[in-house]
Amino acid sequence: MSQVFSIVRADFVQRFRSNTFMILTLVSVVAAYKFVPLPEDNYTTIRIGDFTGLNNAAWIGHSTAILASFFLWFIGFYVINNSIRRDVETGVGQIIASTSVTNFLYLLAKALSHFLLLFFIVAIIFFMGLGLSLFRFDTYPFDFFQFAAPYIFTTIPSIFFLSALTVFFEVKFGQRTNYMNLVFFMVFVAMISVTNLLTESYLDWIDPLGIKFLVNEILSVVPQTLPSGSTEISVGINYNEHSNVRYFLFHGSDLSCYYYISRLLWIFLALLLIKLSSIIFHRFDTKFISSKKVSRHSTKISRVESHARKIYWDKMIKSEIDFGILPLIKLEFLMLIRKGPIRFWILNLGCFIGLFILPLESALHIGLPLFWYLQVNRWADLCTKERDFRTDAFIYCTYKPLQRLLVSQIIAAISLAVLLALPILFRLVISMQFLKAINVVLAAILLVSFSVFTGIFFGGKRFFDFSFLLITYVLVSTGLNTSFIIHAVNQQRYIFFQIVLILFFLIASFWIRSVKLKRN
């Protein structure tokens, strides 16, 4: 067990010191404070129809526990889902594979490390809510059990199962992180939709978040307190007018025995999920992958005749020194085009033709964002692939790497984004909608500049993967109401807003990269 403890401690400390987790901690502090709005604030966090709860200990404990569970499932997965992949990339996994640590104990250690990271965020929200209950809202009697019980029996089992599920997804999908992120997001949305739309009592047993039971307990109080015309539940930051909000007093939940059993069941299922993951875990044995590549390569070489492999010095072309940027732009563009399987371009071709066929507004607000998201693999590691392939020390010692390499990467990515948007641009120009065409071009530049900034600032592609997925989901779910591409109300002001964001991302990216180059 000492080896397991060492793995947990090393993994926890390494990620606890990362920039991503530091930013998540700061966001959690702000979110925990916003989870408990004042009566004079113009928003609510949990709203049932026109009603929300008064800020006593039970309501604050239940509402913050529900929001914490939802918040961590929503973004926590994308923060903690790289531990096994990092061990593969750094070679630590091969060292661990040579030890006596079993697959189950190794994956259990990773799950516990995930759990500790998420538990740290839960602790921040818990103590923030506790402090607000004691020092700001002291009008009502303080019931510590009703405040703490939702965290103990709902949020903590929830994040433990999420930690085990993250390990399973890492083992199952391996290096295919984009597929993993997309599948998890679809599973999460489907799970939330099912538990919200259906009202059967058995849903309490199949809700890993555990918030369905707490919401039902709150719902059972609303009709008894005030006559409500609507029982629609809204979780999150809901802005409203004070005249439309009505309050009720919530004394807490009646936590029955079967609810305790249901939460213990999810902990048991988490352990079973880790056991299943240990069965299919590769234990860092990637030899068969490399052997296949070597065998295919050696087969191709053996087919080449010996005289063709002989070097003729007199026929070799003399190399010429060229410090121009055009060859680099061409090379970066070809690398973007050739990335991924060739058959994927069949899907891209279908989407490209579809942008001509779809109604213009649908193609602009829904089709183009989805088409751009399909290329997330091309945008995500635009400025981090040198570090991933460990060629940064070689590349950054060349002539003017900042002015030549980074600029060529940005220009090549913008060119590809604009090329993919050509059907939309053609239709907008034909219909004399020039401002919208400018919006689309600026959106392509904004997308690339955001990818460059996040890649350089965070040193990886995970933050961009999650952010781009979230933005695309919001655009598609809202339909024609909103878009990061155009603004229907004031297009001139939105163009100015796009330009400001582009300048900020690009200037910050060049400054951060120059600082890193000087340090190295």
C-alpha positions in Angstrom: 0.0 0.0 0.0 3.0 2.3 0.4 3.5 2.2 -3.4 -0.1 3.1 -3.9 0.2 6.0 -1.5 3.3 7.2 -3.4 1.5 7.2 -6.7 -1.5 9.0 -5.2 0.7 11.6 -3.6 3.0 12.2 -6.6 0.0 12.5 -9.0 -1.9 14.8 -6.7 1.0 17.1 -6.0 2.0 17.3 -9.7 -1.5 18.3 -10.8 -2.2 20.5 -7.8 0.7 22.7 -8.8 -0.5 23.0 -12.5 -1.8 26.3 -13.9 -5.1 24.6 -14.9 -5.9 23.5 -11.4 -4.9 26.9 -10.0 -7.3 28.6 -12.3 -10.0 26.0 -11.4 -9.4 26.8 -7.7 -9.9 30.5 -8.3 -13.0 29.9 -10.3 -14.3 27.6 -7.5 -13.8 30.3 -4.9 -15.8 32.8 -7.0 -18.4 30.2 -7.9 -18.8 29.2 -4.2 -19.4 32.8 -3.3 -21.9 33.3 -6.2 -23.7 30.1 -5.2 -25.3 31.9 -2.3 -26.9 35.1 -3.6 -28.1 37.9 -1.4 -31.8 38.8 -1.3 -31.0 42.0 -3.1 -29.1 40.3 -5.9 -30.8 40.1 -9.3 -30.2 36.3 -9.7 -31.0 33.0 -8.2 -29.1 29.7 -8.3 -31.9 27.1 -7.9 -35.4 28.2 -8.9 -38.6 26.2 -9.0 -41.1 28.2 -11.1 -41.2 31.6 -9.5 -39.9 30.3 -6.1 -36.5 30.0 -4.5 -35.5 29.2 -0.9 -34.7 31.5 1.9 -31.1 31.4 3.0 -31.1 29.2 6.0 -28.6 26.4 6.7 -30.6 23.7 5.0 -31.2 25.6 1.8 -27.6 26.8 1.5 -26.3 23.3 2.2 -28.7 21.7 -0.3 -28.3 24.3 -3.1 -24.5 24.5 -2.9 -24.1 20.7 -2.8 -26.3 20.4 -5.9 -24.4 23.1 -7.7 -21.1 21.6 -6.6 -22.0 18.1 -7.9 -23.2 19.5 -11.2 -20.3 21.9 -11.5 -17.6 19.3 -11.0 -19.3 16.8 -13.3 -19.5 19.5 -15.9 -15.9 20.6 -16.0 -14.0 18.4 -13.5 -13.7 15.5 -16.0 -11.8 17.7 -18.4 -9.3 18.7 -15.6 -8.4 15.3 -14.3 -8.5 13.1 -17.4 -4.9 13.1 -18.4 -3.0 11.2 -15.6 -2.5 7.9 -17.4 -1.7 9.5 -20.7 0.9 11.7 -19.0 2.5 8.5 -17.5 2.7 7.1 -21.0 4.2 10.2 -22.5 6.8 10.8 -19.8 7.8 7.1 -19.6 6.9 6.9 -15.9 4.3 4.2 -16.8 7.0 1.8 -18.0 8.7 2.1 -14.7 5.5 1.5 -12.8 4.8 -1.5 -15.0 8.0 -3.1 -13.9 7.1 -2.9 -10.2 4.8 -5.2 -8.2 1.9 -2.8 -8.3 -1.1 -4.5 -9.8 -3.3 -2.9 -12.4 -6.2 -2.6 -10.0 -4.0 -0.9 -7.3 -2.5 1.5 -9.9 -5.8 2.5 -11.3 -7.3 2.8 -7.8 -4.4 5.1 -6.9 -5.2 7.3 -10.0 -8.9 7.3 -9.0 -8.0 8.4 -5.5 -5.8 11.1 -6.9 -8.7 12.4 -9.0 -11.0 12.2 -6.0 -8.6 14.2 -3.8 -8.4 17.0 -6.4 -12.2 17.2 -6.7 -12.6 16.9 -3.0 -10.4 19.9 -2.5 -12.8 21.9 -4.7 -15.8 20.5 -2.7 -14.1 21.6 0.5 -13.7 25.1 -0.8 -17.4 25.3 -1.6 -18.4 23.7 1.7 -16.4 26.1 3.9 -17.5 29.1 1.8 -21.1 28.1 2.2 -20.6 27.4 5.9 -19.0 30.8 6.5 -21.9 32.6 4.7 -24.4 30.6 6.7 -22.8 31.5 10.0 -21.8 35.1 9.5 -24.1 36.5 6.9 -27.5 34.7 7.3 -27.9 34.2 11.0 -31.6 34.9 11.1 -32.6 31.2 11.2 -31.5 28.5 13.5 -28.4 26.7 12.2 -28.8 23.0 11.5 -25.4 21.5 10.8 -26.7 18.1 9.8 -29.0 19.5 7.1 -26.2 21.7 5.9 -23.5 18.9 5.7 -25.6 15.9 4.8 -26.0 16.8 1.1 -22.2 17.0 0.8 -21.5 13.8 2.7 -24.1 11.6 1.0 -24.5 13.3 -2.4 -21.5 15.2 -3.6 -18.7 13.0 -2.2 -20.1 9.7 -3.6 -20.8 11.6 -6.8 -17.2 12.8 -7.3 -15.8 9.4 -6.3 -17.8 7.7 -9.1 -16.7 10.5 -11.5 -13.1 9.8 -10.6 -13.5 6.1 -11.3 -15.4 6.9 -14.6 -12.5 9.1 -15.6 -10.1 6.2 -15.1 -12.3 4.0 -17.2 -12.5 6.5 -20.0 -8.8 7.0 -20.0 -8.2 3.2 -20.2 -10.9 2.7 -22.9 -10.0 5.6 -25.2 -6.3 5.9 -24.6 -4.8 8.7 -26.7 -8.0 9.5 -28.5 -8.8 12.4 -26.1 -11.2 14.3 -28.4 -13.4 11.2 -28.8 -13.2 10.7 -25.1 -14.3 14.3 -24.3 -17.1 14.2 -26.8 -18.5 10.9 -25.6 -18.4 11.9 -22.0 -20.1 15.2 -22.8 -22.9 13.3 -24.7 -23.2 10.9 -21.8 -23.4 13.8 -19.3 -26.0 15.7 -21.3 -28.1 12.5 -21.8 -27.9 11.7 -18.1 -29.0 15.1 -17.0 -31.8 15.2 -19.6 -33.2 11.8 -18.5 -33.2 12.6 -14.8 -34.8 16.0 -15.4 -37.5 15.0 -17.8 -38.7 11.8 -16.0 -40.3 11.8 -12.6 -40.2 8.1 -11.6 -39.0 7.3 -8.1 -36.5 4.7 -9.3 -34.4 7.5 -10.9 -32.9 8.2 -7.4 -31.1 4.9 -7.8 -29.7 5.5 -11.2 -28.6 9.1 -10.7 -24.8 9.1 -10.1 -24.9 12.8 -9.3 -27.4 12.2 -6.5 -29.1 15.5 -7.1 -32.5 14.1 -8.2 -33.4 13.1 -4.7 -32.5 16.4 -3.2 -34.4 18.3 -5.9 -37.5 16.1 -5.3 -37.2 16.9 -1.6 -37.2 20.6 -2.4 -40.1 20.2 -4.8 -42.2 18.5 -2.1 -42.0 21.6 0.0 -43.0 24.2 -2.6 -46.7 23.2 -2.9 -47.0 23.1 0.9 -45.5 26.5 1.3 -47.0 28.6 -1.5 -49.3 27.8 -4.4 -47.1 27.4 -7.4 -48.3 27.6 -10.9 -45.1 26.1 -12.4 -42.7 23.5 -11.0 -40.0 24.0 -13.7 -36.6 23.6 -12.1 -33.7 25.8 -13.2 -30.2 25.2 -11.8 -27.5 27.7 -12.4 -27.2 31.5 -12.5 -30.8 32.7 -13.3 -31.1 36.4 -13.7 -34.5 37.8 -12.7 -36.4 40.8 -11.5 -37.1 41.0 -7.8 -40.8 41.4 -8.3 -41.0 38.0 -10.0 -39.3 36.0 -7.2 -41.2 34.5 -4.3 -39.5 32.8 -1.4 -40.3 29.7 0.7 -38.6 28.2 3.8 -36.9 24.9 3.4 -36.2 22.9 6.6 -34.2 20.1 5.0 -34.5 16.6 3.5 -35.8 13.4 5.0 -32.9 11.2 4.2 -34.3 7.7 4.2 -32.4 4.5 4.6 -32.8 3.5 0.9 -31.1 6.8 -0.1 -28.1 5.9 2.0 -28.0 2.5 0.4 -28.3 4.1 -3.1 -25.3 6.3 -2.5 -23.2 3.4 -1.1 -24.2 1.5 -4.2 -22.5 4.1 -6.4 -19.3 3.8 -4.4 -19.4 0.1 -4.9 -20.1 0.5 -8.6 -17.1 2.9 -8.8 -14.9 0.2 -7.4 -16.3 -2.3 -9.9 -15.6 0.1 -12.7 -12.0 0.4 -11.6 -11.8 -3.4 -11.5 -13.2 -3.6 -15.0 -10.7 -1.0 -16.1 -7.8 -3.1 -14.7 -8.9 -6.0 -16.8 -8.7 -4.1 -20.1 -5.7 -1.9 -19.0 -2.7 -2.2 -21.3 -0.3 -1.7 -18.4 1.9 0.5 -20.7 2.6 -2.4 -23.0 2.8 -0.5 -26.3 5.3 -2.9 -27.9 2.8 -4.5 -30.2 1.9 -1.0 -31.7 5.5 -0.2 -32.5 6.2 -3.6 -33.8 3.4 -3.3 -36.3 4.8 0.0 -37.5 8.3 -1.4 -37.8 7.1 -4.5 -39.6 5.1 -2.4 -42.1 8.0 -0.1 -42.6 10.5 -2.9 -43.0 8.2 -4.6 -45.6 8.1 -1.5 -47.7 11.9 -1.1 -47.6 12.5 -4.7 -48.5 10.5 -4.2 -51.7 12.9 -1.5 -52.8 15.8 -2.7 -54.9 19.2 -2.2 -53.5 20.4 0.1 -56.3 17.5 2.5 -55.6 18.6 2.8 -52.0 22.2 3.6 -52.9 23.2 7.3 -52.5 24.6 9.1 -55.6 26.3 12.2 -54.4 26.6 13.7 -57.9 22.8 13.6 -58.3 21.9 15.2 -55.0 20.5 18.7 -55.1 22.4 21.4 -53.4 20.5 22.9 -50.5 19.8 26.6 -50.5 19.4 28.8 -47.4 16.0 30.5 -47.4 14.9 32.6 -44.4 11.5 33.4 -45.9 8.2 32.6 -44.2 6.4 31.2 -47.2 7.9 27.7 -47.1 7.0 27.5 -43.4 3.4 28.6 -44.1 3.2 25.9 -46.8 4.7 23.3 -44.5 2.3 24.1 -41.6 -0.7 24.1 -43.9 0.2 20.7 -45.3 0.7 19.4 -41.7 -2.8 20.6 -40.9 -4.3 19.1 -44.0 -2.6 15.7 -43.6 -3.3 15.4 -39.9 -5.7 12.5 -39.1 -7.0 9.7 -41.3 -7.6 10.4 -45.0 -11.1 8.9 -44.8 -12.0 11.8 -42.4 -11.9 14.2 -45.3 -14.8 12.3 -46.9 -16.9 13.6 -43.9 -15.3 17.0 -44.3 -16.3 17.1 -48.0 -19.9 16.2 -47.1 -20.0 19.0 -44.5 -18.4 21.4 -47.1 -21.2 20.6 -49.6 -23.8 20.7 -46.9 -22.9 24.4 -46.2 -24.1 25.1 -49.7 -27.3 23.2 -49.3 -28.5 24.2 -45.8 -30.6 27.4 -45.3 -28.1 30.2 -44.9 -29.0 31.1 -41.3 -28.9 27.4 -40.2 -25.6 26.9 -42.0 -24.2 30.1 -40.5 -25.3 29.6 -36.9 -25.2 25.8 -36.6 -23.5 24.2 -39.6 -20.3 26.2 -39.6 -19.6 25.9 -35.8 -20.1 22.1 -36.0 -17.8 21.9 -39.1 -15.1 23.9 -37.4 -15.4 21.7 -34.3 -14.8 18.6 -36.3 -11.3 20.1 -36.9 -10.6 20.4 -33.2 -7.6 18.1 -33.6 -6.1 20.5 -36.1 -6.6 23.6 -33.9 -5.9 22.2 -30.5 -2.2 21.4 -30.7 -1.3 24.2 -33.2 1.4 25.6 -31.0 2.0 22.7 -28.6 2.9 19.9 -31.0 6.6 20.8 -30.7 6.5 20.1 -27.0 4.4 16.9 -27.5 6.9 15.5 -30.0 9.9 16.8 -28.0 11.3 18.8 -30.9 10.9 22.2 -29.2 14.6 22.4 -28.2 15.6 21.8 -31.9 13.0 24.1 -33.4 13.3 27.1 -31.1 17.1 27.4 -31.7 16.5 28.2 -35.3 16.5 31.7 -37.0 13.8 33.9 -35.5 11.4 31.2 -34.2 8.9 33.7 -32.9 8.6 35.8 -36.0 8.8 33.0 -38.4 7.4 29.8 -36.9 4.6 31.2 -34.8 3.4 33.6 -37.5 3.5 30.8 -40.1 1.4 28.6 -37.8 -1.2 31.3 -37.3 -1.4 32.2 -41.0 -1.7 28.5 -42.0 -4.5 27.8 -39.5 -6.4 30.9 -40.4 -6.1 30.0 -44.1 -7.6 26.6 -43.4 -10.4 28.0 -41.3 -11.3 30.5 -44.0 -11.1 27.8 -46.7 -13.5 25.6 -44.8 -15.9 28.6 -44.5 -15.8 29.4 -48.2 -19.4 28.2 -48.9 -20.7 30.5 -46.3 -18.6 33.4 -47.4 -19.6 32.9 -51.1 -23.4 32.8 -50.2 -23.0 35.9 -48.0 -21.2 37.9 -50.7 -23.8 36.9 -53.3 -26.6 38.0 -51.0 -24.7 41.3 -50.4 -24.3 40.7 -46.6 -20.8 42.0 -46.4 -20.8 42.7 -42.7 -21.7 39.1 -41.9 -18.9 37.9 -44.3 -16.4 40.1 -42.3 -17.8 38.5 -39.1 -17.1 35.0 -40.4 -13.5 35.9 -41.4 -12.9 37.5 -38.0 -14.5 34.5 -36.3 -11.9 32.2 -38.0 -9.1 34.5 -36.9 -10.6 34.6 -33.4 -10.8 30.8 -33.2 -7.2 30.4 -34.2 -5.9 33.1 -31.9 -7.8 31.6 -29.0 -6.2 28.2 -29.8 -2.8 29.8 -29.9 -3.3 31.7 -26.6 -4.6 28.7 -24.6 -2.0 26.4 -26.0 0.9 28.7 -25.1 -0.5 29.8 -21.8 -1.6 26.4 -20.5 1.2 24.5 -22.2 -1.2 21.9 -23.7 -4.4 21.4 -25.6 -6.8 20.2 -23.0 -8.2 23.6 -22.0 -9.0 24.4 -25.6 -10.6 21.0 -26.2 -13.0 21.6 -23.4 -13.7 25.3 -24.1 -14.3 24.7 -27.8 -16.6 21.8 -27.0 -18.6 23.9 -24.5 -18.8 26.9 -26.9 -20.0 24.7 -29.7 -22.6 23.0 -27.5 -24.0 26.4 -26.4 -24.2 27.6 -30.0 -26.0 24.5 -31.3 -28.3 24.1 -28.3 -29.5 27.8 -28.6 -30.0 27.5 -32.3 -30.3 30.8 -34.1 -30.4 32.9 -31.0 -26.7 33.4 -30.5 -23.4 32.7 -32.2 -19.7 33.6 -31.8 -19.7 34.2 -35.6 -22.1 37.1 -36.0 -24.3 39.4 -33.9 -27.7 40.1 -35.3 -28.4 43.2 -33.3 -25.3 45.3 -33.7 -22.9 43.9 -36.2 -20.5 46.9 -36.2 -20.0 46.8 -32.4 -19.6 43.0 -32.6 -16.9 43.4 -35.2 -15.0 45.8 -32.9 -15.4 43.3 -30.0 -14.0 40.5 -32.2 -11.0 42.7 -33.2 -10.3 43.5 -29.5 -10.3 39.8 -28.5 -8.1 38.9 -31.4 -5.5 41.5 -30.6 -5.5 40.5 -26.9 -5.0 36.8 -27.6 -2.3 37.4 -30.2 -0.4 40.0 -28.3 -0.5 37.9 -25.1 0.5 34.8 -27.0 3.6 36.5 -28.6 4.6 38.0 -25.2 4.3 34.7 -23.3 6.1 32.8 -26.0 8.9 35.4 -26.1 9.3 35.2 -22.3 9.5 31.4 -22.4 12.1 31.6 -25.2 14.3 34.0 -23.2 14.1 31.7 -20.2 15.1 28.7 -22.2 
